[in-house]
């Protein structure tokens, strides 16, 4: 996910002011719910897979299905589950399986997955105070599409055996540099990130990398399943919310 709803200043390759970390809402859990029923075969979502259908142990808390997000408004109205391309969802299910073996009781917690282009457009327009070149550093231009629009990107974290999100040293959608994976060593040296926080990030990062996911250098929570050019060749785009 590459967007932010506040005034920002470019520094290095991204500079930003701070955001308050939103409070965690109740986690949504769906058990064995398939999108392949007769009633859903004509839905645009039929081209995607409900992650929890493949991996019920993965938790979901869609930030844009509520006002608990950087725009402080609800953006999803019919989307209430995390959808991805089938092969991407299968890889994520393998991440959860491996995590359950190495860290019993730990779960992936998805904040965002498939995102309609119509919502991408709203996010793009929300940053109209910035020139397009600068704006594109925070949210993909809808004309170029985002991997989220194709169900090939996921924003997520980890929860411990008590259901609490691990401390990553910066919240989801935190626009400060302290959220940048590429600057972790610097913040560790200054003491602004602790060893435990770095270890939590590494646990998530290594688990995702084991299944070929690629992390953005500026967002500890965002992982791409492939390149944008590859996704455009392989996957369908969700233009509007069903």
N, C-alpha and C positions, 0 to 999 in steps of 0.2 A: 504494500500500500504506500503510495507516494504522494501525500498531500498534507497540507496544514492550513488551518483557518485563521491565522493571526499574521500580523505584519512581521516580516522577517528580513534579515540583512545577510547578503551573501558574504561569507568569509571563509577562506580556504576553498572548499567546494560547497559548503553549506554552513551558514551561521544562523542562529535563531535565538529568540527569547524563550523564556520558560513558560510551561503550561502547568496548571494544577493537574495532578494525576487523578482521573475520574475514579469514583468509588466503584467497587466491584458489585455487580448485580447478581441475582440468582442465576446459577448455571442451568441451562436447558439440557435435559437428557431425553433422548429419543431411543427407544429400544426396538430394533428389528422393524423399522418402518421403511417400506420399499416405495419407490416412485414408479414402479413398473406395472401398476394396476391399469385396468382397462380405461378408467376415467382419466388417467394421467398420460396416456400414450400420445395425445395430441398436444400436450403442454410443451412449451419451449424447454422446460426443465427435464424433459425426457432424454435430452442429449447429455445430461449430466447425472452424477451419482450422489446420493445423500451419503455423506461420509459415515454417519452413524449407522447406516444400513450395513456397511462392511465392517465397521469397528465401533460397536456400542460403547466401548470403554473410553472413546474420545469424547470429551465434553465440549459444549458449544455455548458461547455467550456473544451473540452477534451484536456488536456495538451500534450498528446502524439500523437495527430493528427497534431501537429506543433512542432517547435523547441524550444518552450517555456517550457523547462523542464530541469531536472538536467543533462541530457546527451547532451543538446543543439543540438539535432537532432530529426527529425521526425521519430516516431516509428510505427504509425498507418497510413495506406494508403487507406484502404477501410472502416475502421471503422470511422464513423463520427457522430455516435449517441451513447447515453448511453444505453446499454443493460444490463438487469439483469434477473434472474429467475423470472417467472411470479409472484409467491407468494411474492418474495422480492420486486419487483416493486410495487405490490399492497400495501404492508406495507409502502413503501416510499411515495406513493400517499396519504396515510392517514396522514403521517407526514405533507405533504404540506397542506392538507385540514385543519388540526388543526392549523397549523401556520397561515394560511390565516384568521382564525377566531380570533385568539388571537393577531396577529400582521398584520393587513391589509396592503398589499403592499409588504410584505416580501416574499422572495422566496428562495428555496433551489437552490444551484448552484453546479452542479456535475463537478468535475475535472477528475475523472476516475471511470470506472465501470467494465464491462467485459473486460478482458485482455487476449489475446492468450498466450499459453505457449511459443510459439516461441519468443514473445516479452519478456516474463519473462526470457527466456534463455539469451537474449541479455543483459538484466539488470544484470543478475547473472555474466556473463562474463566480464562486465564492471568493476566489483569489484575484478578482479582476483589477485590484489596485496594483498588481504586479505586471510587468511586461511579460509577454508569452515565454520568452527565453528563460526568465527567472522563475516563472510560474511552473514551467515544466520540470523544474528540479524538485518540486514538492508534490505534484500530481500529474500523472501522464495526460497529455493532451488527448481528449476523446477522439480526435481525428486520427490519431496514431494507434489508439487502443491501448489498454493495459492488460497485463496477463490476468488480472482479476476478472476482466470482462470475458475471458475465455475459460475460466475455471482452472487456471494453471498457476495460480499464486495463492498463498495462504498466509494470514497473519495469526500468530498463535504464541502461547507461552506454555509453562508447565505448572501443574499443581502438585502439592505434596500429598502424603497419605491421609492428611486431615482435610484435604480439599482446598487448601490455601495456595494462591499463586506464589511461586517462588519470587524472592526479592532479586530483581534484575538491576537495581540501582537507578532505574528510570522507568516511568510508566509507559503504557501503550500510547502511541501518538505523541509522545514527549518529543518536542522539537529541539531540545537542547543538545549540544554536542556530546553530552554524557551518554546519550542513547546510541551514539555511533560505535559499532563494533570496531571500526578501523582506528579508533582513538582510545581504546580501552587501556592499553599499556600506559599512556600518558596520565590518565585519570587514576590508575592504580598507583603510580609513582607519587602523585600529589595527595593520595589518600581519599580522593573524592569517590572512588569505587573501592570496595573492599575485596579481599581475596575470595570471600564467600560469594559475593555478587558476580564476580568474574567466573567462578566455578559453575554457578547456576546458568550463566549464559553459555558457557562451553558445553554443559550437559545438553542443552537444547540444540545448540549448533552442531555438535558432533553426531547427535542422534539423527538430525535431519540430513546432514551431509552423507551419512551412511547409506541413504536411499537416493542420493543424487540431487538433493535440493540445494539451491544456491542462495546464500543470504545477501541482502543488500548491505553495502558498507556503512549506511547511515541509519539503519533501523534494525535493532536486535530481534524484532518480532516478525519481520517480513522474509519469506522464502519463496523463490521462484522454482518451478518444476523444470523449466527449460528456458531457452532464449525467446524473445518476442517473435523473431522471424520464424523460428521453428513452430511456435504455437500458432501463428497465422496460417501455416501450411497444414497443420494437423487438426485444429480444433474449430468448432463453431463458436460464434460470438453471441452472447445474450445482450440484445439491444435494449429491451424494455422489461420491466418487472411484470411477470404474468398476472 
